[in-house]
């Protein structure tokens, strides 16, 4: 039997490759069609077999079966006599009809239908799925409304309009699960961090028993044609116990992860970023100072068109533009060879690649009268349609920029977990009057920090050094990650970095206690 299944799996792989080749990658991205690799499918079903009682008959459901990678793996993980039923849904006939022909001699019932519209039957004790990763902007408003209503009815989840289709698949499947049944979902790990994922996390903690979340190393992209970081979420359809602990694993495989940590479910209820685990431990004290107690973190300027608004000195001279309307701006981090920027006598950065941001609040009529060459330059921008671009169109003057004064410390916005320097993000001491574009985060001292810096001008350098000495895990634990190991820090995420080390540098200051603790849920 095993040899027969192995041959059938080889036949399925050939079919999968042929069907995928008939569609462009852009089309499959839009439809969220990313086939599960054979080895991964087998690992999931082996793990499911370990979670189910050894003598329990299996009623198997795959809500997005594709060509049947999970069904094929089911046949290798469970003896034929244990499989009582196998049901799959496939909306797309491009995959569904060939799959039905492929498995016609097997006991698989394959419905050519939309799972999100099907009437549920709560008899399945094993739900395994790699749901379609369709982003919210590919779902129509009417379809979102329908999905939100049905998902809430099925699971109690109030799904945001910004959520991907996979969140609805997970919620809708609740009505199909038998009591005590097991579910394993291969989904993007972003739900663990983003706001729209709160509803999913509520569900996992309140309605079921969350057993295990395995997060793959983002450098090991599970789907070669999808730049998403993947996770496997396991839960049982029963309420959890008071002292329940959730297993978090990272890297390696389900059975042999690189890192493992047990996290109390109660702690997860107050943790907005689950991707901190298992690398980081539970936050020891909710009132520990964080970076936002000392610095306001703001994203750099989004100009609307860097090639037009950011010019070199030579370009400014060539166009005959008045220098008084330009502000120094730091170049991309790759052009900064050092983590400290010193100033020239005029306050501009003393670096090789010197750039300047066009920014004026003068109305166009006045510019035309007094600065004809600048007026001509702006007209050239209008000829390119810049004034109709989203950012420019929503400004009082299409060519004016946000107010971003120079910040004493700036941080890179993107970084890699495997950076050769060992530091995924760089903190740069900015001694110039240069502002920054949105490839940086700008750190502005709060009133507490500003007073201490006035008392001790060397303090900013001490803080800068301490920030660059933070362990990678601290920063990566607050950021969000994409396939291929690319991490991103949003302003609020950087502001949430634990900063007790800064408090220790301020002997005269008292950090005010936090009056609220914004966790995932309110205290019970």
C-alpha positions as CSV (number, residue, x, y, z in Angstrom):
1,X,0.0,0.0,0.0
2,X,2.8,2.4,0.9
3,X,4.5,1.9,-2.5
4,X,1.2,2.6,-4.2
5,X,0.7,5.8,-2.3
6,X,4.3,6.9,-3.0
7,X,3.6,6.4,-6.7
8,X,0.3,8.3,-6.5
9,X,2.1,11.2,-4.7
10,X,4.7,11.4,-7.5
11,X,1.8,11.5,-10.0
12,X,0.2,14.3,-7.9
13,X,3.4,16.3,-7.9
14,X,3.7,16.1,-11.7
15,X,0.0,17.2,-12.0
16,X,0.6,20.1,-9.5
17,X,3.6,21.4,-11.5
18,X,1.7,21.2,-14.8
19,X,-1.3,23.1,-13.4
20,X,0.8,25.7,-11.7
21,X,2.7,26.3,-15.0
22,X,-0.6,27.1,-16.7
23,X,-1.1,30.1,-14.5
24,X,1.1,33.2,-14.0
25,X,2.7,33.7,-10.6
26,X,0.9,37.0,-10.3
27,X,-2.5,35.3,-10.8
28,X,-1.6,32.6,-8.3
29,X,-0.5,35.3,-5.8
30,X,-3.8,37.1,-6.3
31,X,-5.8,33.9,-5.7
32,X,-3.5,32.8,-2.8
33,X,-2.6,29.5,-4.4
34,X,0.6,28.1,-2.8
35,X,0.9,24.3,-2.8
36,X,2.2,22.6,0.3
37,X,5.5,20.8,-0.2
38,X,5.3,17.0,0.2
39,X,7.7,16.7,3.1
40,X,5.9,19.4,5.1
41,X,2.5,17.8,4.4
42,X,3.8,14.5,5.7
43,X,5.2,16.1,8.8
44,X,1.9,17.8,9.7
45,X,0.0,14.5,9.3
46,X,2.5,12.6,11.4
47,X,2.2,15.2,14.1
48,X,-1.6,15.0,13.9
49,X,-1.4,11.3,14.4
50,X,0.6,11.9,17.6
51,X,-2.1,14.2,18.9
52,X,-5.1,12.0,18.3
53,X,-5.9,8.9,20.4
54,X,-4.2,5.9,18.7
55,X,-7.5,4.0,18.5
56,X,-9.8,6.8,17.3
57,X,-11.2,6.7,13.9
58,X,-10.3,9.7,11.7
59,X,-12.9,12.0,10.1
60,X,-10.6,14.2,8.0
61,X,-11.5,17.6,6.5
62,X,-9.4,19.9,4.2
63,X,-11.3,23.1,3.4
64,X,-8.8,24.0,0.6
65,X,-7.6,20.7,-0.7
66,X,-6.0,21.8,-4.0
67,X,-4.6,18.7,-5.6
68,X,-4.6,16.8,-2.3
69,X,-1.2,17.1,-0.7
70,X,-2.6,16.7,2.8
71,X,-4.9,13.8,1.7
72,X,-1.9,12.0,0.2
73,X,0.0,12.6,3.5
74,X,-3.0,11.3,5.5
75,X,-2.7,8.0,3.7
76,X,0.9,7.6,4.8
77,X,0.3,8.7,8.4
78,X,-2.8,6.6,9.2
79,X,-3.7,3.0,8.4
80,X,-6.5,2.7,5.9
81,X,-8.8,1.1,8.5
82,X,-8.5,4.2,10.8
83,X,-9.7,6.6,8.1
84,X,-13.5,6.7,8.4
85,X,-14.0,9.7,6.1
86,X,-12.1,12.2,4.1
87,X,-13.7,15.3,2.7
88,X,-12.1,18.2,0.7
89,X,-13.3,21.4,-0.8
90,X,-11.8,23.1,-3.9
91,X,-13.4,26.2,-5.4
92,X,-11.1,26.5,-8.4
93,X,-12.0,23.9,-11.1
94,X,-8.5,24.4,-12.6
95,X,-7.2,22.3,-9.7
96,X,-10.3,20.6,-8.4
97,X,-11.3,18.7,-11.5
98,X,-7.9,17.2,-12.2
99,X,-7.6,16.4,-8.5
100,X,-10.9,14.5,-8.5
101,X,-9.7,12.5,-11.5
102,X,-6.4,11.8,-9.7
103,X,-8.1,10.4,-6.6
104,X,-11.2,8.8,-8.2
105,X,-10.2,5.3,-7.0
106,X,-9.7,6.5,-3.4
107,X,-12.2,7.1,-0.6
108,X,-11.9,10.9,-0.9
109,X,-15.0,13.0,-1.3
110,X,-14.0,16.1,-3.2
111,X,-16.5,18.9,-3.4
112,X,-16.1,21.4,-6.2
113,X,-17.5,24.2,-4.1
114,X,-16.7,27.3,-2.0
115,X,-16.0,26.1,1.5
116,X,-17.1,29.5,2.9
117,X,-20.6,29.0,1.5
118,X,-21.0,25.3,2.5
119,X,-23.4,24.2,5.3
120,X,-21.3,22.9,8.2
121,X,-21.5,19.5,9.9
122,X,-19.6,19.2,13.2
123,X,-18.3,15.6,12.7
124,X,-14.7,16.1,11.8
125,X,-12.0,15.3,14.4
126,X,-9.1,16.2,12.2
127,X,-9.0,19.5,10.2
128,X,-5.8,20.2,8.3
129,X,-5.5,23.1,5.9
130,X,-3.2,25.4,4.0
131,X,-5.9,28.0,3.3
132,X,-5.7,30.4,0.4
133,X,-3.6,33.5,1.3
134,X,-5.8,36.1,-0.4
135,X,-5.1,39.6,0.9
136,X,-8.0,41.8,1.9
137,X,-7.7,44.2,-1.0
138,X,-8.5,41.3,-3.4
139,X,-11.8,40.6,-1.5
140,X,-14.8,42.8,-2.5
141,X,-16.7,44.8,0.1
142,X,-19.8,42.7,-0.3
143,X,-17.8,39.5,0.0
144,X,-16.1,40.8,3.2
145,X,-19.4,41.6,4.8
146,X,-20.7,38.1,4.0
147,X,-17.6,36.4,5.3
148,X,-17.5,38.5,8.5
149,X,-21.1,37.6,9.3
150,X,-20.7,33.9,8.7
151,X,-17.3,33.7,10.5
152,X,-18.8,35.4,13.6
153,X,-21.7,33.0,13.6
154,X,-19.4,30.0,13.3
155,X,-16.7,30.9,15.8
156,X,-17.5,34.2,17.5
157,X,-14.6,35.9,15.7
158,X,-15.2,39.5,14.7
159,X,-12.8,39.6,11.8
160,X,-11.5,43.0,10.6
161,X,-11.9,44.1,7.0
162,X,-8.1,44.2,6.8
163,X,-7.8,40.4,7.5
164,X,-6.8,38.0,4.7
165,X,-9.1,35.2,3.6
166,X,-7.2,32.6,5.6
167,X,-8.6,34.1,8.9
168,X,-12.1,33.4,7.7
169,X,-11.3,29.9,6.7
170,X,-10.0,29.2,10.2
171,X,-13.0,30.7,11.9
172,X,-15.6,29.0,9.6
173,X,-14.0,25.6,10.2
174,X,-15.0,25.8,13.8
175,X,-18.5,24.8,13.0
176,X,-17.2,21.7,11.2
177,X,-15.1,20.4,14.2
178,X,-16.2,17.6,16.5
179,X,-15.8,18.2,20.2
180,X,-12.3,17.4,21.1
181,X,-11.2,17.4,17.5
182,X,-7.7,18.5,16.4
183,X,-6.9,21.2,13.9
184,X,-3.6,22.1,12.2
185,X,-3.4,25.2,10.2
186,X,-0.5,26.3,8.0
187,X,-0.9,30.0,7.8
188,X,1.2,33.3,7.6
189,X,2.7,34.1,11.0
190,X,1.7,37.8,10.6
191,X,-1.6,37.2,12.5
192,X,0.5,36.9,15.7
193,X,1.6,40.6,15.5
194,X,-0.8,42.7,13.4
195,X,-4.0,44.3,14.7
196,X,-6.3,42.2,12.5
197,X,-4.9,39.1,14.2
198,X,-6.4,40.1,17.6
199,X,-9.7,38.3,16.7
200,X,-7.8,35.1,15.8
201,X,-5.8,35.2,19.0
202,X,-9.0,35.8,21.1
203,X,-10.5,32.7,19.5
204,X,-7.4,30.6,20.1
205,X,-7.3,31.5,23.8
206,X,-11.1,31.7,24.5
207,X,-12.9,29.1,22.4
208,X,-10.4,26.3,22.0
209,X,-7.2,24.9,23.6
210,X,-4.2,26.3,21.8
211,X,-1.7,23.5,21.9
212,X,1.3,24.5,19.8
213,X,2.5,27.2,17.4
214,X,5.6,26.4,15.4
215,X,7.2,29.3,13.5
216,X,9.5,28.5,10.7
217,X,12.8,30.4,10.4
218,X,11.9,33.2,8.0
219,X,15.1,32.5,6.1
220,X,13.6,29.1,5.2
221,X,10.7,30.2,3.1
222,X,8.2,27.4,2.9
223,X,6.7,28.5,-0.4
224,X,9.3,29.6,-2.9
225,X,6.8,31.9,-4.7
226,X,5.3,33.5,-1.6
227,X,7.3,35.9,0.5
228,X,5.5,35.2,3.7
229,X,6.8,33.9,7.0
230,X,4.8,30.7,7.9
231,X,3.6,29.2,11.1
232,X,1.7,26.0,12.0
233,X,-1.1,26.4,14.6
234,X,-2.4,23.4,16.4
235,X,-5.5,23.5,18.7
236,X,-8.1,21.2,20.2
237,X,-11.8,22.0,20.1
238,X,-12.4,22.2,23.8
239,X,-12.0,24.9,26.5
240,X,-8.5,25.2,28.0
241,X,-7.7,24.7,31.6
242,X,-6.9,27.6,34.0
243,X,-3.1,26.9,34.1
244,X,-2.8,25.8,30.5
245,X,0.6,26.4,28.8
246,X,1.1,26.8,25.1
247,X,4.1,25.2,23.3
248,X,6.0,27.7,21.1
249,X,8.7,26.4,18.8
250,X,11.0,28.0,16.2
251,X,13.2,26.8,13.4
252,X,14.0,23.3,12.5
253,X,10.9,21.0,12.2
254,X,7.8,20.3,14.2
255,X,9.4,17.2,15.8
256,X,12.9,18.7,16.1
257,X,12.6,22.5,16.5
258,X,15.6,24.7,17.2
259,X,14.1,26.5,20.1
260,X,11.2,25.5,22.4
261,X,9.4,27.4,25.2
262,X,6.2,26.9,27.1
263,X,4.2,30.1,27.7
264,X,1.2,30.4,30.0
265,X,-1.9,31.1,28.1
266,X,-2.8,33.8,30.6
267,X,0.4,35.6,29.7
268,X,-0.5,35.4,26.0
269,X,-3.7,37.2,26.8
270,X,-1.6,40.3,27.6
271,X,1.0,40.0,25.0
272,X,0.3,41.8,21.7
273,X,3.2,40.3,19.8
274,X,3.3,36.5,19.9
275,X,6.3,36.3,17.5
276,X,8.4,37.2,20.5
277,X,8.1,33.5,21.5
278,X,9.9,31.2,21.9
279,X,13.0,33.3,21.5
280,X,12.0,35.8,24.3
281,X,10.6,35.0,27.7
282,X,7.3,36.4,29.1
283,X,7.8,40.0,30.1
284,X,8.8,40.0,33.7
285,X,7.1,43.2,34.8
286,X,4.4,45.1,33.0
287,X,5.7,48.4,34.4
288,X,9.2,48.0,33.1
289,X,10.2,51.2,31.3
290,X,10.1,51.0,27.5
291,X,11.8,53.2,24.9
292,X,8.7,55.3,24.3
293,X,9.1,56.5,27.9
294,X,12.2,58.3,26.8
295,X,11.8,58.9,23.1
296,X,8.9,59.7,20.8
297,X,9.4,57.4,17.8
298,X,8.3,58.7,14.4
299,X,8.7,57.4,10.9
300,X,10.8,59.5,8.6
301,X,9.3,61.6,5.8
302,X,7.5,60.0,2.9
303,X,8.2,62.6,0.2
304,X,5.9,61.3,-2.6
305,X,8.8,61.0,-5.1
306,X,12.3,60.9,-3.8
307,X,13.8,61.4,-7.2
308,X,12.1,64.8,-7.5
309,X,12.1,66.1,-3.9
310,X,15.6,64.9,-2.8
311,X,18.5,66.3,-4.8
312,X,22.3,66.4,-4.5
313,X,24.2,69.7,-4.4
314,X,25.2,69.3,-8.0
315,X,21.6,68.8,-9.1
316,X,20.5,71.9,-7.1
317,X,23.2,74.0,-8.8
318,X,22.4,72.6,-12.2
319,X,18.7,73.6,-11.9
320,X,19.7,76.9,-10.4
321,X,17.4,76.3,-7.4
322,X,17.7,78.5,-4.3
323,X,19.4,76.6,-1.5
324,X,17.2,78.3,1.2
325,X,14.4,76.0,0.3
326,X,16.4,72.8,0.9
327,X,16.9,70.9,4.1
328,X,19.7,68.4,4.6
329,X,18.5,64.8,4.6
330,X,20.4,61.6,5.4
331,X,20.9,59.2,2.5
332,X,19.8,55.6,2.6
333,X,21.6,53.5,5.3
334,X,23.7,51.7,2.8
335,X,25.5,55.0,2.0
336,X,26.3,55.6,5.7
337,X,29.5,53.7,6.4
338,X,29.6,54.8,10.1
339,X,27.0,54.9,12.8
340,X,27.8,58.5,13.7
341,X,27.0,61.5,11.5
342,X,29.0,64.6,12.4
343,X,28.2,68.1,11.1
344,X,30.0,70.6,9.0
345,X,30.1,74.3,10.1
346,X,26.7,74.9,8.5
347,X,25.1,72.0,10.3
348,X,24.8,69.8,7.2
349,X,26.2,66.2,7.4
350,X,29.9,65.7,6.8
351,X,29.4,62.7,4.6
352,X,30.3,61.7,1.1
353,X,26.7,61.4,-0.3
354,X,25.2,64.8,0.6
355,X,21.5,65.1,-0.2
356,X,18.9,67.8,0.4
357,X,15.1,67.8,0.6
358,X,13.0,70.4,-1.3
359,X,10.5,71.9,1.2
360,X,8.9,75.2,1.1
361,X,5.6,76.7,2.4
362,X,5.5,79.5,-0.1
363,X,2.4,79.5,-2.4
364,X,3.1,78.9,-6.1
365,X,2.1,82.4,-7.1
366,X,4.8,83.9,-4.9
367,X,7.3,81.3,-6.1
368,X,6.5,82.3,-9.7
369,X,7.1,86.0,-9.0
370,X,10.3,85.7,-6.9
371,X,11.9,82.4,-7.9
372,X,11.3,81.6,-11.6
373,X,13.7,78.7,-11.8
374,X,12.1,77.0,-8.8
375,X,8.7,77.6,-10.4
376,X,10.0,76.0,-13.6
377,X,11.2,73.0,-11.6
378,X,7.8,72.6,-9.9
379,X,6.1,72.9,-13.3
380,X,8.2,70.0,-14.5
381,X,7.0,68.0,-11.5
382,X,3.4,68.8,-12.4
383,X,4.0,67.7,-15.9
384,X,4.9,64.3,-14.5
385,X,1.7,64.3,-12.6
386,X,3.3,64.4,-9.1
387,X,0.6,66.7,-7.8
388,X,-2.0,64.0,-8.4
389,X,-0.1,61.3,-6.5
390,X,-1.7,60.3,-3.2
391,X,0.7,61.9,-0.8
392,X,1.1,65.1,-2.8
393,X,-2.6,65.4,-3.5
394,X,-3.5,65.3,0.2
395,X,-1.1,68.2,1.2
396,X,-2.1,71.8,1.6
397,X,0.7,72.5,-0.9
398,X,1.5,69.5,-3.0
399,X,5.3,70.2,-2.8
400,X,5.4,70.9,1.0
401,X,6.7,68.2,3.3
402,X,5.9,66.9,6.8
403,X,7.6,68.6,9.7
404,X,10.5,66.3,10.7
405,X,13.1,68.2,12.6
406,X,16.6,66.6,13.0
407,X,16.5,63.8,15.6
408,X,19.6,63.1,17.7
409,X,19.2,59.3,17.2
410,X,17.7,57.5,14.2
411,X,17.2,53.8,13.6
412,X,17.0,51.9,10.4
413,X,13.5,50.7,9.5
414,X,14.3,47.4,7.9
415,X,16.9,44.8,8.8
416,X,17.8,41.1,8.5
417,X,18.0,38.6,11.3
418,X,21.2,37.1,9.8
419,X,23.0,40.4,9.3
420,X,26.8,39.9,9.1
421,X,27.2,42.6,11.7
422,X,25.0,40.7,14.1
423,X,22.8,43.8,14.4
424,X,19.6,43.6,12.4
425,X,18.9,47.3,13.0
426,X,21.4,50.2,13.2
427,X,21.1,53.1,15.6
428,X,22.8,56.2,14.2
429,X,23.9,59.2,16.2
430,X,22.9,62.2,14.2
431,X,25.0,65.3,15.2
432,X,23.8,67.2,12.1
433,X,20.7,69.1,11.3
434,X,19.6,66.6,8.7
435,X,16.2,65.1,8.7
436,X,15.4,61.6,7.5
437,X,13.2,59.8,4.9
438,X,10.9,56.9,5.8
439,X,13.7,54.3,5.6
440,X,14.5,55.5,9.1
441,X,12.7,55.9,12.4
442,X,13.5,59.1,14.2
443,X,13.9,59.2,18.0
444,X,12.9,62.5,19.7
445,X,13.6,63.0,23.4
446,X,10.5,63.2,25.7
447,X,10.5,66.0,28.2
448,X,12.1,63.7,30.8
449,X,14.9,62.8,28.5
450,X,15.3,66.3,27.2
451,X,15.9,67.6,30.7
452,X,18.5,65.0,31.4
453,X,20.2,65.6,28.1
454,X,20.4,69.3,29.0
455,X,22.0,68.4,32.3
456,X,24.4,65.9,30.8
457,X,25.3,66.6,27.0
458,X,27.1,63.2,26.9
459,X,24.0,61.3,27.8
460,X,22.8,61.0,24.2
461,X,26.0,59.3,23.2
462,X,25.7,56.9,26.2
463,X,22.1,56.0,25.1
464,X,23.1,55.6,21.5
465,X,25.9,53.1,22.5
466,X,23.5,51.2,24.7
467,X,20.9,50.9,21.9
468,X,23.5,49.5,19.6
469,X,24.5,47.0,22.2
470,X,20.9,45.6,22.5
471,X,20.7,41.9,21.7
472,X,19.3,41.0,18.3
473,X,16.6,39.0,20.0
474,X,15.2,42.0,21.9
475,X,14.7,44.0,18.7
476,X,13.6,41.1,16.5
477,X,11.1,40.1,19.2
478,X,9.3,43.4,18.8
479,X,9.5,43.7,15.0
480,X,7.6,41.8,12.3
481,X,9.1,39.4,9.8
482,X,8.6,38.6,6.2
483,X,9.7,35.5,4.2
484,X,13.4,35.5,3.5
485,X,14.3,36.9,6.9
486,X,13.5,40.5,6.4
487,X,12.4,42.3,9.6
488,X,10.6,45.6,9.9
489,X,10.2,47.9,13.0
490,X,7.2,50.2,13.1
491,X,7.4,53.2,15.4
492,X,5.2,51.7,18.1
493,X,7.1,48.4,18.0
494,X,10.4,50.2,18.5
495,X,8.8,52.2,21.3
496,X,7.8,49.0,23.1
497,X,11.4,47.8,23.4
498,X,12.3,47.3,27.0
499,X,14.5,50.2,28.1
500,X,15.4,49.7,31.8
501,X,19.0,50.3,30.7
502,X,18.1,53.9,29.9
503,X,16.4,54.4,33.3
504,X,19.7,53.3,34.9
505,X,21.5,56.1,33.0
506,X,19.2,58.8,34.5
507,X,20.1,59.2,38.2
508,X,18.0,62.4,38.6
509,X,14.9,61.4,36.7
510,X,11.8,59.5,37.8
511,X,9.9,57.7,35.1
512,X,6.2,58.1,35.7
513,X,4.3,54.9,36.3
514,X,2.2,53.5,33.5
515,X,-1.5,54.1,34.3
516,X,-2.7,51.5,31.8
517,X,-1.4,48.2,30.5
518,X,-2.6,47.6,26.9
519,X,-2.4,43.9,26.5
520,X,-4.5,41.7,24.2
521,X,-7.4,41.4,26.6
522,X,-8.6,43.2,29.6
523,X,-8.1,41.6,33.0
524,X,-10.7,39.0,33.9
